[in-house]
Amino acid sequence: MAAPLRVTLDQAARDELDRRYQTTRDATTRTRYQMVLLRAEGHPVTEVAQLTRCSPDTVRRVLKRYLTQGPDAVPHRPHLGQPPHWPPAWQAELVRVADLDPHEVGVDSALWTCRLLADYLASVTGHRAGIETVRVALGPAGCCPARPRPSRGGQKTAEGGGAAWGRRITAASPAADLVPDATLAEDLFPEDLPRLLGLLGRADLYLQDEVEVALHPTLTRVWSRAGRSGQRRVQAPGNNAKQYGFGLVDWRDGELDFALADGRRAAPLVAQLRRAVARSRSRGRIAMVILDNLGIHTPKGSRLLRALLAELGEDLVLVYTPTYDPDANRIEWLCAACAARSPTPTSVTAWQTW
């Protein structure tokens, strides 16, 4: 049986341990100094373990370190693990490109992610590393995720755009294979579903929604040098002009109506619905439009829309998606698919040709 670990302290050693216990900011280290002090007061190892909520083995290990190496050996010693295995050329290239815009090295993205960095470095250096390895390597290189700082640029003004029929979403477009979701619960179907299905044979089915276009860039976190001096700077337009795009697409043939407006208001929506009805009337059909529950989309929230429905009668049928379920309107999928394949527009003019 091993001899009990006895700790005898003179006044100087006790004062030093008490000073370290009172001044250390690490809770684990403070508990370890407390173990030594409690054992010096005569408490058994098992009782010290109960008082400090640690295992007896941990108490014995701390006491042995103190008795053999002094108070400097009491704090917890982290396990450093194995040294890094990445080549120096790989790390040098990582540090170099982390400060660059991804487009400068042929990567089609506005921001660097660990996955993009890992893929780029594998193609350039031939060394394949995981995203966690990239994140760990960026730390010693002085990089951290930080929000960029806007830099005031030249004044820019938004240019408005008129309505346009004639753009077509073809079979080669990102949304060509999007089909309605047949898994919706029965309680999410419209109450007048039988009537709507009866009208569908002689109706053009449209999907409608709006999108906000802001000239000010989104300041999300990016990899940059630690500290304020290393913070990325992003040129801002000075005037964060906003425009709202009103889009309406024929689900069957992909014909698109798009218009820009200064606000998400009922007047541009009503004008767009009138164009849809005129188009359907010229084809001997009615216009059935699927849209969400925004206030300007409902007769209750818009006087102009209420008057339009009374004027057009059965030539215009509005169908609303379930509340808080934007994916129920497949135009949301179309916007997401197009955004994933196109660069982010930097101006309203660029948005018009997006």
C-alpha positions in Angstrom: 0.0 0.0 0.0 1.4 3.4 -1.0 2.3 5.8 1.8 -0.2 8.6 2.3 0.8 11.9 0.7 1.5 14.4 3.6 1.9 18.1 2.9 3.7 20.2 5.5 3.8 23.9 4.9 5.8 26.6 6.7 4.4 30.1 6.9 6.1 31.4 3.8 4.9 28.4 1.6 1.4 28.8 3.0 1.3 32.5 2.2 2.6 31.8 -1.3 -0.1 29.2 -2.0 -2.7 31.5 -0.5 -1.5 34.4 -2.7 -1.7 32.3 -5.9 -5.1 30.9 -4.9 -6.5 34.5 -4.4 -4.9 36.0 -7.6 -5.2 33.3 -10.3 -8.0 33.9 -12.8 -8.2 30.3 -13.9 -10.8 28.3 -12.0 -9.2 24.9 -12.4 -5.8 26.2 -11.2 -7.5 27.8 -8.2 -9.1 24.5 -7.3 -5.7 22.8 -7.5 -4.1 25.2 -5.1 -7.1 24.6 -2.8 -6.3 20.9 -2.9 -2.8 21.5 -1.5 -4.0 23.9 1.2 -6.8 21.5 2.3 -4.3 18.6 2.5 -1.9 20.7 4.5 -4.7 21.4 7.0 -5.0 17.6 7.6 -8.0 16.7 5.4 -7.7 13.2 3.9 -7.3 12.8 0.2 -10.9 11.4 -0.2 -12.3 14.3 1.8 -10.3 16.8 -0.3 -11.8 15.2 -3.5 -15.3 15.6 -2.1 -14.8 19.2 -1.2 -13.3 20.2 -4.6 -15.6 17.9 -6.6 -12.7 16.1 -8.2 -11.6 12.5 -8.3 -9.1 11.2 -5.7 -6.7 10.3 -8.5 -6.6 14.0 -9.6 -6.0 15.1 -6.0 -3.1 12.6 -5.6 -1.6 13.7 -9.0 -1.7 17.4 -7.9 -0.1 16.7 -4.5 2.7 14.7 -6.1 3.5 17.5 -8.5 3.6 20.0 -5.7 5.8 17.8 -3.5 8.3 17.1 -6.2 8.3 20.3 -8.4 6.8 23.0 -6.2 3.9 25.4 -6.8 4.7 26.1 -10.4 3.8 22.5 -11.3 0.3 22.7 -9.8 -1.5 24.4 -12.7 -3.1 22.2 -15.4 -0.7 21.4 -18.2 -2.6 21.2 -21.6 -1.8 18.4 -23.9 -0.3 20.0 -27.0 -0.8 16.9 -29.2 1.2 16.2 -32.3 2.9 18.9 -34.3 1.2 20.1 -37.5 1.6 17.9 -40.6 1.0 20.4 -43.3 3.9 21.4 -45.7 5.4 24.9 -45.3 4.5 25.8 -48.9 0.8 24.9 -48.1 0.8 27.2 -45.1 2.6 30.0 -46.9 0.0 29.9 -49.7 -2.8 29.8 -47.1 -1.5 33.0 -45.4 -1.1 34.7 -48.8 -4.6 34.1 -50.2 -6.4 34.6 -46.9 -5.8 38.4 -47.4 -7.0 38.4 -51.0 -10.4 38.5 -52.7 -11.2 35.0 -53.8 -11.9 36.3 -57.3 -8.3 37.4 -57.6 -7.2 33.7 -57.6 -10.0 32.4 -59.8 -12.4 31.3 -57.0 -16.0 32.3 -57.8 -17.0 33.5 -54.4 -17.3 36.8 -52.5 -15.9 35.4 -49.3 -13.4 32.7 -48.2 -14.7 29.7 -46.3 -12.6 26.9 -44.9 -14.0 24.6 -47.5 -13.1 27.0 -50.3 -9.6 27.5 -48.9 -9.1 23.7 -48.6 -10.2 23.1 -52.2 -8.1 25.9 -53.6 -4.9 24.9 -51.7 -5.4 21.3 -52.8 -5.5 22.4 -56.5 -2.5 24.7 -56.2 -0.2 22.8 -53.8 -1.3 19.2 -54.2 -1.8 18.8 -50.4 -5.4 18.0 -49.4 -6.4 19.1 -45.9 -9.7 19.1 -44.1 -11.6 22.2 -43.2 -10.7 21.9 -39.5 -7.0 21.8 -40.5 -7.5 25.0 -42.4 -9.2 26.6 -39.4 -6.4 25.5 -37.0 -3.7 26.7 -39.4 -5.2 30.2 -39.8 -4.9 30.8 -36.0 -1.1 30.8 -35.8 -1.0 32.8 -39.0 -2.7 35.6 -37.2 -6.1 35.3 -38.9 -9.5 35.2 -37.3 -13.2 35.6 -38.5 -14.0 39.3 -38.2 -16.6 41.6 -39.6 -15.2 44.0 -42.3 -15.3 47.7 -41.9 -17.1 49.8 -44.6 -15.0 52.3 -46.4 -16.9 55.3 -47.8 -16.8 55.3 -51.5 -18.1 57.5 -54.3 -21.8 58.5 -54.2 -23.9 56.1 -56.2 -27.5 56.6 -57.3 -30.0 53.9 -58.1 -31.5 53.8 -61.6 -35.1 52.7 -61.8 -36.3 50.2 -64.3 -39.6 49.6 -66.1 -41.7 46.5 -66.4 -40.6 43.9 -68.9 -42.4 40.9 -70.4 -40.4 38.6 -72.7 -37.7 37.1 -70.6 -38.1 33.4 -70.5 -37.0 30.8 -68.0 -36.0 27.9 -70.3 -35.5 24.3 -69.7 -31.8 25.0 -69.2 -32.5 27.4 -66.3 -31.8 26.5 -62.6 -35.5 26.2 -61.8 -36.5 23.9 -64.7 -36.7 20.8 -62.5 -38.6 22.4 -59.6 -41.9 20.7 -59.2 -44.7 21.3 -56.7 -44.3 19.5 -53.3 -47.0 16.9 -53.0 -46.2 16.1 -49.4 -48.0 19.1 -47.9 -50.5 18.2 -45.2 -54.2 18.3 -46.0 -54.8 21.2 -43.6 -52.4 23.4 -45.6 -54.5 23.1 -48.8 -56.8 26.0 -49.7 -60.4 25.5 -48.6 -61.6 26.1 -52.1 -59.2 23.6 -53.6 -61.9 21.8 -55.7 -62.9 25.2 -57.3 -59.3 26.1 -58.0 -58.6 22.8 -59.7 -61.7 23.3 -61.8 -60.3 26.7 -63.0 -56.8 25.4 -63.6 -57.6 23.9 -67.0 -58.4 27.3 -68.5 -55.9 29.4 -66.4 -52.4 30.6 -66.7 -50.6 29.8 -63.5 -48.3 32.6 -62.3 -45.9 32.7 -59.3 -45.3 36.2 -57.8 -42.9 37.6 -55.2 -40.7 40.6 -54.5 -37.0 41.0 -53.8 -35.0 43.8 -52.1 -32.0 45.1 -53.9 -29.6 47.2 -51.7 -26.4 48.8 -52.9 -24.8 48.6 -49.5 -22.7 45.3 -49.2 -23.6 42.8 -46.6 -20.9 43.0 -43.9 -20.7 39.4 -42.9 -17.6 37.9 -41.1 -14.6 37.0 -43.2 -11.1 35.7 -42.5 -8.8 38.6 -41.8 -5.8 39.6 -39.8 -6.3 39.8 -36.0 -6.6 43.3 -34.6 -8.2 46.5 -35.9 -5.3 47.2 -38.2 -5.9 43.9 -40.0 -9.6 44.4 -40.3 -10.9 44.1 -43.9 -12.3 47.2 -45.6 -15.2 47.0 -48.0 -16.0 50.0 -50.2 -19.5 51.2 -49.4 -21.6 53.3 -51.9 -22.2 56.1 -49.3 -25.9 56.2 -50.0 -27.5 52.8 -49.4 -30.1 53.2 -52.1 -32.7 50.4 -52.2 -35.0 49.2 -54.9 -37.6 46.4 -54.9 -38.0 44.0 -57.7 -41.5 42.7 -58.5 -41.3 39.3 -60.3 -44.1 37.3 -61.8 -43.4 34.1 -63.8 -45.6 31.8 -65.8 -45.1 28.4 -64.3 -45.8 26.5 -67.5 -43.8 28.3 -70.1 -41.4 30.4 -68.0 -42.4 33.8 -69.3 -41.2 36.4 -66.8 -42.6 39.8 -65.9 -40.1 41.9 -63.9 -40.3 45.5 -62.7 -38.3 47.7 -60.3 -40.0 50.1 -57.8 -38.8 52.4 -55.0 -40.8 50.5 -52.4 -42.7 47.4 -51.7 -46.1 49.0 -52.3 -49.4 48.0 -53.8 -49.3 50.2 -56.9 -46.4 48.2 -58.7 -48.1 44.9 -57.7 -51.5 46.0 -59.1 -49.8 47.1 -62.3 -48.0 43.8 -62.6 -51.3 41.9 -62.0 -53.0 43.9 -64.7 -50.2 43.0 -67.2 -50.7 39.3 -66.3 -54.4 39.5 -66.8 -54.0 41.3 -70.1 -51.6 38.6 -71.3 -53.9 35.8 -70.3 -56.9 37.5 -71.8 -55.1 37.7 -75.2 -54.7 33.9 -74.9 -58.3 33.3 -74.0 -57.5 32.3 -70.4 -57.7 33.6 -66.9 -54.8 34.6 -64.6 -54.3 32.5 -61.5 -51.5 33.9 -59.3 -49.8 32.2 -56.3 -48.4 34.7 -53.8 -47.6 35.0 -50.1 -49.6 36.7 -47.3 -47.8 40.1 -47.4 -50.2 43.0 -46.6 -50.1 44.5 -50.1 -51.0 41.0 -51.5 -54.3 40.8 -49.7 -57.6 42.7 -50.3 -57.8 43.4 -46.5 -54.4 45.1 -46.5 -54.6 47.0 -49.9 -57.3 49.2 -51.1 -55.9 49.2 -54.6 -55.9 45.4 -54.8 -59.4 45.3 -53.4 -60.6 47.6 -56.2 -58.6 45.6 -58.9 -60.3 42.3 -57.8 -63.7 44.0 -58.0 -62.9 45.3 -61.5 -61.5 42.1 -63.0 -63.8 39.6 -61.4 -63.1 36.0 -62.4 -60.3 37.0 -64.8 -58.0 37.2 -61.8 -57.7 34.5 -59.1 -55.3 34.9 -56.2 -54.1 31.8 -54.3 -52.2 32.4 -51.0 -49.4 30.1 -49.6 -49.6 29.0 -46.0 -48.4 31.5 -43.4 -44.7 31.4 -42.6 -44.0 28.9 -45.4 -42.1 30.8 -48.1 -40.9 27.6 -49.8 -44.5 26.8 -50.7 -44.2 29.4 -53.5 -41.7 27.9 -56.0 -40.6 31.3 -57.1 -38.5 31.4 -53.9 -36.7 28.3 -55.2 -36.2 30.1 -58.5 -34.6 33.1 -56.8 -32.3 30.9 -54.7 -31.2 28.8 -57.7 -30.5 31.9 -59.8 -28.5 33.6 -57.0 -26.4 30.5 -56.5 -25.3 30.7 -60.2 -24.9 34.4 -60.6 -22.5 36.9 -59.0 -24.0 39.3 -56.5 -25.0 42.6 -58.3 -23.2 45.7 -57.1 -25.8 48.2 -58.3 -29.4 48.4 -59.4 -28.2 48.7 -63.0 -26.3 45.4 -62.6 -29.4 43.9 -61.1 -31.4 44.8 -64.3 -29.1 42.6 -66.3 -28.6 39.9 -63.7 
